[in-house]
Protein backbone atom coordinates (compact mmCIF):
# COMPACT_ATOMS: atom_id res chain seq x y z
CA UNK A 1 0.00 0.00 0.00
CA UNK A 2 1.31 3.45 -0.90
CA UNK A 3 1.76 6.33 1.41
CA UNK A 4 -1.00 8.87 1.49
CA UNK A 5 0.06 12.37 0.49
CA UNK A 6 0.91 14.66 3.37
CA UNK A 7 -1.50 17.52 3.79
CA UNK A 8 -1.12 20.67 5.78
CA UNK A 9 -3.87 20.78 8.40
CA UNK A 10 -6.25 23.70 8.32
CA UNK A 11 -5.22 26.18 11.04
CA UNK A 12 -8.84 26.59 12.12
CA UNK A 13 -8.96 22.89 13.00
CA UNK A 14 -6.39 23.48 15.75
CA UNK A 15 -8.61 26.08 17.42
CA UNK A 16 -11.53 25.20 19.67
CA UNK A 17 -14.82 25.55 17.81
CA UNK A 18 -15.75 28.73 19.68
CA UNK A 19 -12.45 30.39 18.79
CA UNK A 20 -12.73 29.26 15.16
CA UNK A 21 -16.23 30.75 14.95
CA UNK A 22 -15.03 34.05 16.41
CA UNK A 23 -12.08 34.11 14.00
CA UNK A 24 -14.46 33.54 11.09
CA UNK A 25 -16.65 36.48 12.14
CA UNK A 26 -13.82 38.89 12.81
CA UNK A 27 -10.26 38.35 14.11
CA UNK A 28 -10.76 41.28 16.49
CA UNK A 29 -13.53 39.31 18.23
CA UNK A 30 -11.07 36.50 18.93
CA UNK A 31 -8.44 38.98 20.16
CA UNK A 32 -10.95 40.61 22.51
CA UNK A 33 -12.01 37.23 23.83
CA UNK A 34 -8.39 36.19 24.39
CA UNK A 35 -7.60 39.51 26.12
CA UNK A 36 -10.57 39.13 28.47
CA UNK A 37 -9.69 35.50 29.17
CA UNK A 38 -6.09 36.42 29.91
CA UNK A 39 -7.15 39.26 32.21
CA UNK A 40 -9.58 36.96 33.99
CA UNK A 41 -6.86 34.36 34.58
CA UNK A 42 -4.48 37.02 35.89
CA UNK A 43 -7.09 38.39 38.27
CA UNK A 44 -8.17 34.99 39.56
CA UNK A 45 -4.54 33.95 40.16
CA UNK A 46 -3.99 37.10 42.22
CA UNK A 47 -7.20 36.57 44.20
CA UNK A 48 -6.32 32.91 44.80
CA UNK A 49 -2.88 33.92 46.07
CA UNK A 50 -4.52 36.34 48.50
CA UNK A 51 -7.11 33.74 49.55
CA UNK A 52 -4.34 31.26 50.35
CA UNK A 53 -2.54 33.84 52.52
CA UNK A 54 -5.61 34.57 54.66
CA UNK A 55 -5.63 31.46 56.91
CA UNK A 56 -2.04 32.02 58.08
CA UNK A 57 -2.86 35.65 58.86
CA UNK A 58 -5.93 34.54 60.81
CA UNK A 59 -3.96 31.95 62.80
CA UNK A 60 -1.40 34.60 63.77
CA UNK A 61 -4.09 36.78 65.38
CA UNK A 62 -3.76 37.22 69.13
CA UNK A 63 -7.30 38.37 69.91
CA UNK A 64 -10.83 38.21 68.49
CA UNK A 65 -10.68 41.92 67.63
CA UNK A 66 -7.45 41.39 65.67
CA UNK A 67 -9.09 38.48 63.84
CA UNK A 68 -12.07 40.67 62.96
CA UNK A 69 -9.70 43.36 61.70
CA UNK A 70 -7.85 40.87 59.44
CA UNK A 71 -11.14 39.50 58.08
CA UNK A 72 -12.57 42.97 57.58
CA UNK A 73 -9.51 44.17 55.66
CA UNK A 74 -9.54 41.00 53.56
CA UNK A 75 -13.16 41.41 52.52
CA UNK A 76 -12.86 45.15 51.92
CA UNK A 77 -9.83 44.58 49.71
CA UNK A 78 -11.58 41.75 47.85
CA UNK A 79 -14.67 43.87 47.19
CA UNK A 80 -12.52 46.78 45.97
CA UNK A 81 -10.55 44.47 43.68
CA UNK A 82 -13.69 42.87 42.24
CA UNK A 83 -15.19 46.31 41.56
CA UNK A 84 -11.98 47.46 39.87
CA UNK A 85 -11.88 44.27 37.80
CA UNK A 86 -15.49 44.70 36.71
CA UNK A 87 -14.68 48.24 35.58
CA UNK A 88 -11.60 46.92 33.75
CA UNK A 89 -13.70 44.25 31.96
CA UNK A 90 -16.24 46.87 31.02
CA UNK A 91 -13.57 49.18 29.61
CA UNK A 92 -11.87 46.32 27.73
CA UNK A 93 -15.20 45.20 26.27
CA UNK A 94 -16.18 48.71 25.21
CA UNK A 95 -12.79 49.28 23.62
CA UNK A 96 -12.94 45.97 21.76
CA UNK A 97 -16.49 46.68 20.57
CA UNK A 98 -15.40 50.09 19.29
CA UNK A 99 -12.48 48.55 17.39
CA UNK A 100 -14.73 45.92 15.84
CA UNK A 101 -17.32 48.50 14.78
CA UNK A 102 -14.63 50.75 13.26
CA UNK A 103 -13.16 47.84 11.31
CA UNK A 104 -16.58 46.77 10.07
CA UNK A 105 -17.36 50.32 8.95
CA UNK A 106 -14.04 50.58 7.13
CA UNK A 107 -14.59 47.21 5.45
CA UNK A 108 -18.03 48.24 4.15
CA UNK A 109 -17.13 51.74 3.03
CA UNK A 110 -17.17 51.98 -0.72
CA UNK A 111 -14.52 53.92 -2.56
CA UNK A 112 -17.26 55.02 -4.95
CA UNK A 113 -19.34 57.04 -2.47
CA UNK A 114 -18.23 60.27 -4.09
CA UNK A 115 -19.63 59.49 -7.56
CA UNK A 116 -22.49 61.88 -8.40
CA UNK A 117 -25.72 60.26 -9.49
N, CA, C and O of each residue as an XYZ file, in Angstrom:
468
protein
N       0.823     -1.174      0.000
C       0.000      0.000      0.000
C       0.875      1.248      0.000
O       1.867      1.305      0.726
N       0.529      2.227     -0.786
C       1.314      3.446     -0.897
C       1.013      4.416      0.228
O      -0.021      4.355      0.894
N       1.955      5.298      0.402
C       1.763      6.332      1.414
C       0.741      7.346      0.920
O       0.686      7.679     -0.264
N      -0.059      7.823      1.851
C      -1.004      8.872      1.487
C      -0.249     10.196      1.460
O       0.683     10.400      2.237
N      -0.653     11.094      0.562
C       0.059     12.371      0.485
C      -0.112     13.167      1.775
O      -1.178     13.174      2.391
N       0.968     13.835      2.161
C       0.907     14.664      3.369
C       0.139     15.932      3.050
O       0.345     16.566      2.015
N      -0.745     16.283      3.959
C      -1.500     17.519      3.789
C      -1.228     18.420      4.969
O      -0.973     17.956      6.080
N      -1.283     19.679      4.722
C      -1.117     20.667      5.783
C      -2.473     20.850      6.440
O      -3.443     21.189      5.762
N      -2.562     20.633      7.750
C      -3.867     20.783      8.405
C      -4.338     22.226      8.377
O      -3.545     23.166      8.432
N      -5.632     22.368      8.293
C      -6.253     23.699      8.315
C      -6.020     24.301      9.698
O      -6.284     23.647     10.707
N      -5.534     25.526      9.759
C      -5.225     26.179     11.042
C      -6.456     26.295     11.920
O      -6.348     26.251     13.145
N      -7.630     26.444     11.309
C      -8.844     26.590     12.117
C      -9.192     25.291     12.833
O      -9.923     25.309     13.823
N      -8.679     24.171     12.349
C      -8.964     22.889     13.000
C      -8.232     22.785     14.333
O      -8.662     22.034     15.209
N      -7.141     23.519     14.505
C      -6.394     23.484     15.748
C      -7.052     24.318     16.837
O      -6.750     24.146     18.018
N      -7.941     25.213     16.455
C      -8.608     26.080     17.419
C      -9.866     25.400     17.946
O     -10.503     24.633     17.224
N     -10.227     25.671     19.187
C     -11.528     25.204     19.665
C     -12.633     25.794     18.786
O     -12.458     26.858     18.193
N     -13.747     25.112     18.708
C     -14.818     25.552     17.810
C     -15.285     26.970     18.094
O     -15.604     27.705     17.160
N     -15.332     27.369     19.346
C     -15.755     28.732     19.680
C     -14.773     29.746     19.107
O     -15.175     30.746     18.512
N     -13.474     29.479     19.294
C     -12.453     30.392     18.795
C     -12.477     30.441     17.269
O     -12.321     31.511     16.680
N     -12.670     29.292     16.628
C     -12.730     29.260     15.160
C     -13.921     30.069     14.661
O     -13.816     30.770     13.654
N     -15.045     29.978     15.351
C     -16.233     30.746     14.953
C     -15.976     32.239     15.109
O     -16.359     33.029     14.246
N     -15.332     32.628     16.201
C     -15.032     34.050     16.412
C     -14.057     34.550     15.356
O     -14.193     35.668     14.859
N     -13.071     33.722     15.013
C     -12.085     34.113     14.005
C     -12.767     34.283     12.648
O     -12.402     35.169     11.875
N     -13.756     33.437     12.360
C     -14.462     33.542     11.086
C     -15.269     34.833     11.014
O     -15.352     35.449      9.952
N     -15.860     35.248     12.121
C     -16.655     36.479     12.141
C     -15.735     37.687     11.995
O     -15.936     38.533     11.125
N     -14.736     37.754     12.848
C     -13.820     38.889     12.814
C     -12.642     38.555     13.736
O     -12.857     38.213     14.899
N     -11.419     38.647     13.249
C     -10.262     38.353     14.107
C     -10.207     39.219     15.360
O      -9.658     38.794     16.377
N     -10.764     40.424     15.304
C     -10.764     41.282     16.490
C     -11.642     40.710     17.600
O     -11.385     40.950     18.780
N     -12.678     39.955     17.229
C     -13.530     39.309     18.234
C     -12.701     38.285     19.006
O     -12.767     38.217     20.233
N     -11.923     37.494     18.275
C     -11.067     36.498     18.926
C     -10.031     37.176     19.822
O      -9.778     36.714     20.934
N      -9.435     38.261     19.348
C      -8.442     38.979     20.162
C      -9.073     39.513     21.440
O      -8.488     39.402     22.518
N     -10.262     40.089     21.324
C     -10.951     40.614     22.509
C     -11.250     39.488     23.498
O     -11.061     39.641     24.705
N     -11.712     38.377     22.980
C     -12.015     37.226     23.829
C     -10.752     36.734     24.531
O     -10.780     36.436     25.725
N      -9.653     36.649     23.796
C      -8.395     36.188     24.389
C      -7.881     37.187     25.430
O      -7.366     36.783     26.473
N      -8.019     38.487     25.152
C      -7.595     39.506     26.119
C      -8.403     39.407     27.412
O      -7.841     39.471     28.506
N      -9.721     39.251     27.284
C     -10.573     39.131     28.474
C     -10.264     37.848     29.247
O     -10.242     37.851     30.478
N     -10.026     36.762     28.528
C      -9.693     35.497     29.171
C      -8.366     35.603     29.913
O      -8.234     35.114     31.036
N      -7.389     36.239     29.286
C      -6.088     36.422     29.912
C      -6.195     37.298     31.161
O      -5.594     36.996     32.192
N      -6.952     38.367     31.062
C      -7.149     39.255     32.215
C      -7.869     38.522     33.338
O      -7.526     38.686     34.509
N      -8.847     37.730     32.994
C      -9.582     36.961     33.994
C      -8.653     35.987     34.717
O      -8.711     35.864     35.940
N      -7.804     35.300     33.968
C      -6.860     34.356     34.578
C      -5.883     35.080     35.499
O      -5.568     34.593     36.585
N      -5.405     36.243     35.063
C      -4.482     37.021     35.893
C      -5.147     37.426     37.204
O      -4.570     37.279     38.282
N      -6.371     37.937     37.092
C      -7.089     38.394     38.272
C      -7.372     37.225     39.229
O      -7.165     37.343     40.436
N      -7.835     36.124     38.691
C      -8.166     34.993     39.559
C      -6.919     34.416     40.234
O      -6.991     33.971     41.379
N      -5.785     34.418     39.542
C      -4.542     33.949     40.159
C      -4.153     34.852     41.330
O      -3.725     34.372     42.379
N      -4.305     36.155     41.141
C      -3.988     37.097     42.216
C      -4.944     36.919     43.401
O      -4.511     36.925     44.554
N      -6.223     36.763     43.122
C      -7.197     36.569     44.202
C      -6.935     35.247     44.925
O      -7.034     35.182     46.150
N      -6.606     34.204     44.181
C      -6.316     32.913     44.799
C      -5.096     33.014     45.711
O      -5.086     32.466     46.813
N      -4.068     33.719     45.240
C      -2.877     33.917     46.066
C      -3.258     34.584     47.384
O      -2.802     34.177     48.453
N      -4.091     35.604     47.297
C      -4.518     36.339     48.501
C      -5.399     35.461     49.398
O      -5.298     35.521     50.623
N      -6.260     34.649     48.781
C      -7.114     33.741     49.554
C      -6.286     32.713     50.324
O      -6.626     32.344     51.448
N      -5.208     32.261     49.713
C      -4.342     31.261     50.355
C      -3.577     31.875     51.525
O      -3.276     31.183     52.497
N      -3.261     33.164     51.441
C      -2.536     33.845     52.521
C      -3.405     34.082     53.756
O      -2.891     34.167     54.871
N      -4.708     34.189     53.559
C      -5.605     34.569     54.657
C      -5.545     33.637     55.869
O      -5.420     34.133     56.989
N      -5.628     32.313     55.703
C      -5.626     31.463     56.908
C      -4.403     31.660     57.807
O      -4.541     31.660     59.031
N      -3.217     31.827     57.231
C      -2.036     32.020     58.078
C      -2.103     33.355     58.818
O      -1.640     33.461     59.954
N      -2.678     34.368     58.179
C      -2.863     35.655     58.857
C      -3.865     35.519     60.000
O      -3.695     36.123     61.059
N      -4.904     34.727     59.781
C      -5.926     34.542     60.813
C      -5.360     33.758     62.009
O      -5.658     34.068     63.162
N      -4.551     32.754     61.718
C      -3.962     31.953     62.798
C      -3.017     32.786     63.652
O      -2.883     32.543     64.851
N      -2.365     33.765     63.041
C      -1.404     34.600     63.766
C      -2.080     35.627     64.673
O      -1.406     36.273     65.476
N      -3.382     35.786     64.562
C      -4.087     36.781     65.376
C      -4.038     36.405     66.860
O      -4.140     35.234     67.226
N      -3.881     37.421     67.693
C      -3.761     37.217     69.134
C      -5.060     37.477     69.896
O      -5.164     37.154     71.079
N      -6.049     38.060     69.219
C      -7.304     38.368     69.905
C      -8.455     38.327     68.889
O      -8.235     38.419     67.682
N      -9.675     38.190     69.397
C     -10.832     38.214     68.488
C     -10.941     39.528     67.698
O     -11.334     39.526     66.531
N     -10.595     40.636     68.339
C     -10.682     41.916     67.634
C      -9.652     41.985     66.501
O      -9.933     42.538     65.438
N      -8.474     41.429     66.729
C      -7.448     41.394     65.671
C      -7.918     40.499     64.518
O      -7.710     40.819     63.348
N      -8.548     39.384     64.862
C      -9.095     38.484     63.841
C     -10.160     39.196     63.009
O     -10.187     39.078     61.784
N     -11.028     39.928     63.685
C     -12.066     40.671     62.960
C     -11.450     41.720     62.050
O     -11.934     41.947     60.941
N     -10.380     42.360     62.514
C      -9.695     43.362     61.700
C      -9.105     42.725     60.435
O      -9.246     43.276     59.344
N      -8.449     41.573     60.577
C      -7.853     40.869     59.438
C      -8.947     40.470     58.441
O      -8.803     40.670     57.235
N     -10.040     39.906     58.960
C     -11.142     39.501     58.083
C     -11.770     40.704     57.386
O     -12.069     40.659     56.193
N     -11.963     41.765     58.135
C     -12.568     42.974     57.582
C     -11.713     43.554     56.461
O     -12.227     43.904     55.399
N     -10.422     43.653     56.696
C      -9.515     44.168     55.661
C      -9.506     43.259     54.437
O      -9.479     43.736     53.303
N      -9.528     41.953     54.672
C      -9.538     40.998     53.558
C     -10.762     41.210     52.682
O     -10.645     41.324     51.462
N     -11.935     41.264     53.299
C     -13.162     41.406     52.520
C     -13.279     42.773     51.858
O     -13.775     42.872     50.735
N     -12.832     43.826     52.534
C     -12.863     45.151     51.923
C     -11.960     45.187     50.694
O     -12.341     45.704     49.644
N     -10.761     44.632     50.837
C      -9.827     44.584     49.709
C     -10.411     43.752     48.563
O     -10.323     44.145     47.400
N     -11.003     42.610     48.893
C     -11.584     41.755     47.852
C     -12.695     42.483     47.104
O     -12.751     42.439     45.875
N     -13.566     43.142     47.833
C     -14.671     43.871     47.189
C     -14.118     44.971     46.289
O     -14.577     45.136     45.159
N     -13.139     45.720     46.780
C     -12.521     46.778     45.970
C     -11.893     46.202     44.703
O     -12.039     46.766     43.619
N     -11.195     45.077     44.846
C     -10.548     44.466     43.684
C     -11.577     43.947     42.674
O     -11.384     44.093     41.467
N     -12.653     43.349     43.152
C     -13.695     42.869     42.238
C     -14.372     44.041     41.514
O     -14.680     43.940     40.326
N     -14.600     45.135     42.216
C     -15.189     46.314     41.563
C     -14.244     46.888     40.507
O     -14.675     47.243     39.410
N     -12.962     46.975     40.841
C     -11.980     47.463     39.867
C     -11.904     46.538     38.660
O     -11.794     47.001     37.525
N     -11.963     45.238     38.903
C     -11.878     44.273     37.803
C     -13.116     44.359     36.919
O     -13.008     44.258     35.697
N     -14.273     44.543     37.511
C     -15.494     44.699     36.713
C     -15.399     45.938     35.829
O     -15.805     45.909     34.667
N     -14.865     47.017     36.377
C     -14.677     48.236     35.583
C     -13.667     47.991     34.466
O     -13.845     48.478     33.350
N     -12.613     47.241     34.761
C     -11.599     46.923     33.753
C     -12.216     46.087     32.627
O     -11.965     46.354     31.452
N     -13.024     45.073     32.979
C     -13.695     44.248     31.959
C     -14.608     45.107     31.099
O     -14.651     44.964     29.877
N     -15.327     45.992     31.749
C     -16.244     46.868     31.017
C     -15.487     47.742     30.031
O     -15.897     47.890     28.880
N     -14.373     48.322     30.487
C     -13.567     49.178     29.611
C     -12.966     48.363     28.470
O     -12.967     48.810     27.323
N     -12.452     47.174     28.775
C     -11.872     46.322     27.732
C     -12.924     45.926     26.703
O     -12.657     45.927     25.502
N     -14.112     45.591     27.175
C     -15.197     45.199     26.267
C     -15.624     46.364     25.388
O     -15.812     46.198     24.183
N     -15.779     47.540     25.981
C     -16.183     48.715     25.211
C     -15.133     49.065     24.164
O     -15.470     49.401     23.029
N     -13.871     48.986     24.544
C     -12.788     49.284     23.615
C     -12.754     48.273     22.467
O     -12.572     48.649     21.309
N     -12.928     47.003     22.789
C     -12.943     45.966     21.755
C     -14.129     46.163     20.824
O     -13.987     46.052     19.607
N     -15.294     46.455     21.383
C     -16.489     46.679     20.571
C     -16.267     47.848     19.618
O     -16.626     47.775     18.443
N     -15.674     48.925     20.125
C     -15.403     50.095     19.294
C     -14.463     49.736     18.147
O     -14.688     50.155     17.012
N     -13.422     48.971     18.427
C     -12.478     48.554     17.386
C     -13.157     47.701     16.328
O     -12.905     47.859     15.133
N     -14.016     46.802     16.772
C     -14.728     45.918     15.840
C     -15.661     46.731     14.955
O     -15.710     46.518     13.743
N     -16.400     47.662     15.549
C     -17.319     48.502     14.779
C     -16.547     49.340     13.762
O     -16.963     49.451     12.609
N     -15.426     49.930     14.181
C     -14.626     50.746     13.260
C     -14.102     49.913     12.098
O     -14.104     50.369     10.954
N     -13.656     48.700     12.385
C     -13.156     47.840     11.311
C     -14.279     47.443     10.359
O     -14.089     47.410      9.144
N     -15.442     47.143     10.914
C     -16.576     46.766     10.067
C     -17.008     47.939      9.189
O     -17.333     47.748      8.017
N     -17.013     49.140      9.743
C     -17.364     50.322      8.946
C     -16.361     50.521      7.814
O     -16.739     50.782      6.672
N     -15.087     50.396      8.146
C     -14.044     50.576      7.132
C     -14.149     49.517      6.040
O     -13.922     49.808      4.866
N     -14.490     48.294      6.425
C     -14.591     47.208      5.447
C     -15.780     47.390      4.513
O     -15.756     46.903      3.383
N     -16.812     48.079      4.964
C     -18.026     48.239      4.153
C     -18.145     49.611      3.510
O     -19.164     49.925      2.894
N     -17.115     50.425      3.649
C     -17.135     51.740      3.032
C     -16.694     51.592      1.578
O     -15.633     51.040      1.286
N     -17.499     52.076      0.712
C     -17.173     51.979     -0.723
C     -16.278     53.143     -1.123
O     -16.421     54.260     -0.624
N     -15.366     52.863     -2.021
C     -14.524     53.923     -2.558
C     -15.295     54.768     -3.586
O     -14.795     55.786     -4.063
N     -16.486     54.342     -3.910
C     -17.264     55.016     -4.947
C     -18.370     55.891     -4.372
O     -19.291     56.267     -5.097
N     -18.301     56.219     -3.101
C     -19.338     57.044     -2.473
C     -19.360     58.467     -2.992
O     -20.353     59.170     -2.807
N     -18.298     58.906     -3.633
C     -18.228     60.273     -4.086
C     -18.640     60.444     -5.563
O     -18.454     61.519     -6.133
N     -19.192     59.404     -6.173
C     -19.626     59.490     -7.558
C     -21.015     60.134     -7.593
O     -21.941     59.635     -6.953
N     -21.169     61.230     -8.328
C     -22.491     61.882     -8.400
C     -23.457     61.019     -9.197
O     -23.072     60.370    -10.169
N     -24.680     61.020     -8.785
C     -25.719     60.261     -9.489
C     -26.580     61.151    -10.325
O     -27.504     60.675    -10.984
